[in-house]
Amino acid sequence: MVVAAVLGMLLAGGGVITGFFLALSIFQSNTSSSLPEYITISNVQYGVGSNGWIAVAVNNTGIASVTIVKVLVNNVKQSSVNPSLPIAVEPDNGLVLNVTMSVAEGETYQIDLFTSQGNMFSKSSQVPAGQQTGTILYKANVRFYEEGGIKKIDIDVGNSGTSDTQIIQVYIGTSSTNLENQTTSPSLPVSLTAGSIVRLTVTYSWNVGATYYFKVIPSAGQQPLGPFPEQAPG
C-alpha cells in the first residue's frame, strides 16, 4: 500500500518525478567518479643493520592516479621515508620507497601502503640470512614511456649488499639469448654504492604489450643482474 501511494504521488506530479531522477543521476555520478586503485608491491629488498633500510618497489597497474600517504612496517608507521609522503604514482608508472629503520637477518617484515582513498596494499617477506655481503644487484623498477615522441625505458637498479660497485654495461633484447648493448643516460660506468639505487635511462623503440629482457653488468668479478623479463604496458 505504501509503495503504491508513493508511486501514485510520483505519477501525479511530473516535477516530483523529474526531481527524483535528477537526484538519482547526481548520486550515480558521484559514486562512479572514484576509479578503483590498483597498486602492486613488485619487489622488496633489505639492508641489514641498526641503520638499515627497506626498498619497496611500487607499481600502479590501474588507470587512476594513486596517492600513497602512509607506510607501515609490522604495524608501525614509518617517518623516515624517501621520497617523502604523500606521493602520487601515475598509471603505468612506478617508484621505489626507501624506508630507513633497523633491519635484522632472518626476520619477516610486513609492508602496508595506505592511499588517500583509505585502501591498503600489503606484502610480507623475509630477510635472507647471510646474503648481505659483497655486491647484490636487484631490479627496483622498470618503466616504459614516451617523451616528446621518443620511446624510452627507465631501469632502476639497487645494491642490497655491503660493497660499492659500478654499472658498466646494460643489455636489452627480445629474448634472454638475443641481447644488445645499450647506451644509457647517465653514461656508463655509473657508481652504485651499497644500499642505494641508480636510474639508467635508455632510448629504445619498444612495442606495446611486448616482452623484453634486461641484463645489467657490474664491475668485473661481481654477479650480474638478469636476464629478467619485463612487459611493456598494453
Secondary structure, 3 states (H helix, E strand, C coil): CHHHHHHHHHHHCHHHHHHHHHHHHHHHHHHCCCCCCCEEEEEEEEECECCCEEEEEEEECCCCCEEEEEEEECCEECCCEECCCCEEECCCCEEEEEEECCECCCCEEEEEEEECCCCEEEEEEECCCCCCCCCCEEEEEEEEEEECCEEEEEEEEEECCCCCEEEEEEEEEEECCEEEECCEECCCCEEECCCCEEEEEEECCCCCCCEEEEEEEECCCCCCEEEEEEECCC
